[in-house]
């Protein structure tokens, strides 16, 4: 996957993960993209560990795994952020 594909996948998965979180979390487009890229890495790792698959490109399977990973990363960030 190229850099542009990672950025697009990160933006999509970060935005979808932010929509699923009930906590009000405001961040810009850059932070959302970084959240999605990190989520794609986490989702790809989790998918490969459980034998589900991995992040292979801009397709529905990769988007699903990256949204799950971004949701986990965002949940952990909100849970453990300093107050």
C-alpha positions as CSV (number, residue, x, y, z in Angstrom):
1,X,0.0,0.0,0.0
2,X,1.3,3.4,-0.9
3,X,1.5,6.5,1.4
4,X,-1.6,8.1,-0.2
5,X,-3.6,4.9,0.4
6,X,-2.6,4.9,4.0
7,X,-3.6,8.5,4.4
8,X,-7.0,8.0,2.7
9,X,-7.7,4.8,4.7
10,X,-6.6,6.6,7.9
11,X,-8.9,9.5,7.3
12,X,-11.9,7.3,6.6
13,X,-11.3,4.9,9.5
14,X,-10.5,7.7,11.9
15,X,-13.7,9.6,11.0
16,X,-15.8,6.5,11.3
17,X,-14.3,5.6,14.7
18,X,-14.9,9.1,16.0
19,X,-18.6,8.8,14.9
20,X,-19.0,5.5,16.9
21,X,-17.6,6.9,20.2
22,X,-20.3,8.4,22.4
23,X,-17.7,10.7,24.1
24,X,-17.4,14.1,22.7
25,X,-13.9,14.2,21.3
26,X,-12.9,17.1,19.1
27,X,-9.9,16.9,16.9
28,X,-8.8,18.2,13.6
29,X,-8.4,16.4,10.3
30,X,-4.7,15.8,11.0
31,X,-5.4,14.1,14.4
32,X,-8.2,12.1,12.9
33,X,-6.0,10.9,10.1
34,X,-3.2,9.9,12.5
35,X,-5.8,8.1,14.7
36,X,-7.0,6.2,11.6
37,X,-3.4,5.3,10.5
38,X,-2.5,4.0,14.0
39,X,-5.9,2.2,14.1
40,X,-5.1,0.6,10.8
41,X,-1.8,-0.7,12.2
42,X,-3.6,-2.0,15.3
43,X,-6.5,-3.5,13.3
44,X,-4.1,-5.2,10.9
45,X,-2.1,-6.6,13.8
46,X,-5.2,-7.9,15.5
47,X,-6.6,-9.3,12.2
48,X,-3.4,-11.2,11.5
49,X,-3.2,-12.6,15.1
50,X,-6.7,-13.9,14.9
51,X,-6.4,-15.1,11.3
52,X,-9.1,-12.7,10.0
53,X,-6.9,-11.0,7.5
54,X,-4.7,-7.9,7.2
55,X,-4.7,-4.4,5.8
56,X,-4.1,-5.0,2.0
57,X,-5.4,-1.8,0.4
58,X,-8.4,0.3,0.0
59,X,-11.1,-2.3,0.3
60,X,-14.0,-3.1,2.7
61,X,-12.1,-5.7,4.6
62,X,-9.2,-3.3,5.3
63,X,-11.5,-0.5,6.1
64,X,-13.4,-2.8,8.6
65,X,-10.2,-3.8,10.3
66,X,-8.8,-0.3,10.5
67,X,-12.1,1.1,11.9
68,X,-12.0,-1.5,14.6
69,X,-8.4,-0.7,15.4
70,X,-9.1,3.1,15.4
71,X,-12.1,2.5,17.7
72,X,-9.8,0.6,20.1
73,X,-7.1,3.2,20.0
74,X,-9.6,6.1,20.5
75,X,-11.3,4.2,23.4
76,X,-8.0,3.7,25.1
77,X,-6.9,7.3,24.5
78,X,-10.1,8.6,26.1
79,X,-10.0,6.1,28.9
80,X,-6.4,6.9,29.9
81,X,-6.0,10.6,29.0
82,X,-4.9,12.8,31.8
83,X,-7.7,14.8,33.4
